[in-house]
Amino acid sequence: MADGAKRLPAKKATQPLVIPRSAAEEQRLKLERLMRNPEKQVLILEKPKDWAPRPPPEFVRDVMGSSAGAGSGEFHVYRHLRRREYMREEFMEKQAGQQRLEDEFQTKLDSNRKVAEEKTEKRRKKRAGFFCPARRKNATGEAPTMEKPIDLGWDFPVTGWRNPPIDLMSFYL
């Protein structure tokens, strides 16, 4: 090229038009387009806020009376105010219902947690030998040894927690 000739900008490579036939294919195409330039920022939208009605006005300037001289346009103003007030009341009732359900759920969750802790404590005591005199610690704080027989007032000596004095195999034979 000569020095005086202008350079034409390089054209972008045109991509073939692809019409997605399913939602999965559409998602795949969007991902491919995003991954062409990984450094580009991606806009992630936030969750929209819950709708809340406007609070009622603190001071109403044009109070409607029950006079017979109201014009035909006043009815539409009244209808709009009434509809807005009904929507506000419905919203407050819905919020109160959701709060009541949330409170019931929390009380049920607390009661379930309390029952589970009681069961856990009972099992912990059982594992520690609270209910079995053979496994209780003596006055010195030591657990009894399983080699020595422990006298519990039964007709056979207890030699250990897992070693019963009766031969179980002879019982089944």
ZAKELO-121734 format. One line per 8 residues: number of its first residue (from 1); their letters; for each residue x, y, z of C-alpha. Coordinates in Angstrom, 1 decimal, padded with zeros to 4 digits. Layout:
N
NUM> A> X,Y,Z | ... $
REM end
This chain:
173
1> MADGAKRL> 000.0,000.0,000.0 | 001.1,003.5,-000.6 | 001.6,005.9,002.2 | -001.3,008.1,001.0 | -003.9,005.3,000.9 | -006.4,005.1,003.6 | -006.7,002.0,005.6 | -010.2,000.6,005.8 $
9> PAKKATQP> -011.2,-000.7,009.2 | -011.2,-004.5,009.4 | -014.7,-005.9,009.4 | -015.8,-008.0,012.2 | -016.3,-011.6,011.3 | -020.0,-012.0,010.8 | -021.4,-014.9,012.7 | -024.2,-017.1,011.2 $
17> LVIPRSAA> -027.6,-016.4,012.6 | -028.5,-019.2,015.0 | -032.1,-019.6,016.1 | -032.3,-021.5,019.4 | -034.7,-024.4,019.3 | -034.9,-025.0,023.1 | -034.2,-023.1,026.3 | -031.0,-025.1,026.8 $
25> EEQRLKLE> -029.7,-024.1,023.5 | -030.5,-020.4,024.1 | -028.7,-020.6,027.4 | -025.7,-022.2,025.7 | -025.6,-019.4,023.2 | -025.7,-016.8,025.9 | -022.9,-018.5,027.8 | -020.8,-018.7,024.6 $
33> RLMRNPEK> -021.3,-015.0,024.0 | -020.3,-014.2,027.6 | -017.2,-016.4,027.5 | -015.9,-014.7,024.3 | -014.7,-011.8,026.5 | -014.2,-013.1,030.1 | -012.8,-009.7,031.3 | -016.1,-007.9,030.5 $
41> QVLILEKP> -018.2,-007.1,033.5 | -021.5,-009.0,033.8 | -024.5,-007.1,035.1 | -026.3,-009.1,037.7 | -029.7,-007.7,038.6 | -030.7,-007.5,042.2 | -034.0,-008.9,043.5 | -036.8,-006.4,043.1 $
49> KDWAPRPP> -038.0,-004.9,046.3 | -041.4,-006.0,047.6 | -044.2,-003.7,046.7 | -045.4,-001.5,049.5 | -048.3,001.0,049.3 | -047.7,004.7,049.8 | -048.4,005.8,053.4 | -051.7,007.7,053.9 $
57> PEFVRDVM> -051.3,011.4,053.7 | -050.8,013.2,057.0 | -053.0,016.1,056.0 | -055.8,015.9,053.4 | -056.5,019.3,051.8 | -059.6,018.6,049.9 | -061.9,016.6,052.1 | -064.9,015.3,050.3 $
65> GSSAGAGS> -068.2,016.0,052.0 | -071.6,014.6,051.4 | -072.9,017.8,049.6 | -075.2,017.5,046.7 | -073.1,019.9,044.6 | -070.2,017.4,043.9 | -069.3,017.3,040.3 | -069.2,014.2,038.1 $
73> GEFHVYRH> -065.4,014.1,038.3 | -065.4,013.7,042.1 | -066.8,010.2,041.9 | -063.7,009.0,040.1 | -061.4,010.7,042.6 | -063.4,009.0,045.4 | -063.2,005.6,043.7 | -059.4,005.9,043.3 $
81> LRRREYMR> -058.9,006.9,046.9 | -061.1,004.0,048.0 | -059.3,001.5,045.8 | -055.9,002.7,047.2 | -057.1,002.4,050.8 | -058.4,-001.1,050.2 | -055.0,-002.1,048.7 | -053.3,-000.6,051.7 $
89> EEFMEKQA> -055.5,-002.6,054.1 | -055.0,-005.8,052.1 | -051.3,-005.3,052.2 | -051.3,-004.8,056.0 | -053.4,-007.9,056.5 | -051.1,-010.0,054.3 | -048.1,-008.7,056.3 | -049.7,-009.6,059.6 $
97> GQQRLEDE> -050.5,-013.1,058.3 | -046.9,-013.6,057.2 | -045.7,-012.4,060.5 | -048.1,-014.7,062.3 | -046.8,-017.7,060.2 | -043.2,-016.7,060.9 | -043.9,-016.5,064.7 | -045.6,-019.9,064.6 $
105> FQTKLDSN> -042.7,-021.4,062.7 | -040.1,-020.0,065.2 | -042.1,-021.3,068.2 | -042.3,-024.7,066.6 | -038.6,-024.6,065.7 | -037.7,-023.7,069.3 | -039.9,-026.5,070.8 | -038.4,-029.0,068.4 $
113> RKVAEEKT> -034.9,-027.8,069.4 | -035.8,-028.1,073.1 | -037.1,-031.7,072.6 | -034.0,-032.6,070.7 | -031.7,-031.2,073.4 | -033.7,-033.1,076.1 | -033.3,-036.4,074.1 | -029.6,-035.7,073.6 $
121> EKRRKKRA> -029.1,-035.0,077.3 | -030.9,-038.2,078.2 | -028.8,-040.2,075.7 | -025.6,-038.5,077.0 | -026.5,-039.6,080.6 | -027.2,-043.1,079.3 | -023.8,-043.3,077.6 | -022.1,-042.0,080.7 $
129> GFFCPARR> -023.7,-044.7,082.8 | -026.1,-042.6,084.8 | -028.9,-045.2,084.5 | -026.6,-048.3,085.0 | -025.0,-048.7,088.4 | -022.4,-051.0,086.9 | -021.0,-048.1,084.8 | -021.3,-045.3,087.4 $
137> KNATGEAP> -018.2,-043.8,088.7 | -017.3,-044.5,092.3 | -016.6,-041.9,095.0 | -013.0,-041.5,093.8 | -014.2,-040.5,090.3 | -013.0,-043.7,088.6 | -015.1,-046.0,086.6 | -015.3,-049.5,087.8 $
145> TMEKPIDL> -013.0,-052.0,086.1 | -014.8,-054.6,084.0 | -012.4,-057.4,085.1 | -013.7,-057.5,088.7 | -017.2,-058.8,089.3 | -019.6,-056.1,090.5 | -022.1,-057.2,093.1 | -025.5,-055.7,092.3 $
153> GWDFPVTG> -027.6,-058.2,094.4 | -028.4,-060.4,091.4 | -028.0,-064.2,091.4 | -025.1,-064.0,089.0 | -022.0,-061.8,089.0 | -021.8,-059.0,086.5 | -018.4,-059.1,084.8 | -018.8,-056.4,082.2 $
161> WRNPPIDL> -021.3,-054.4,080.3 | -020.9,-056.4,077.0 | -019.9,-059.7,078.5 | -023.1,-061.4,079.8 | -022.4,-064.4,082.1 | -024.8,-066.6,080.1 | -023.5,-068.3,077.1 | -025.9,-067.2,074.4 $
169> MSFYL> -024.9,-069.8,071.9 | -025.9,-072.6,074.3 | -029.2,-070.9,074.7 | -030.0,-071.2,071.0 | -028.8,-074.9,070.7 $
REM end
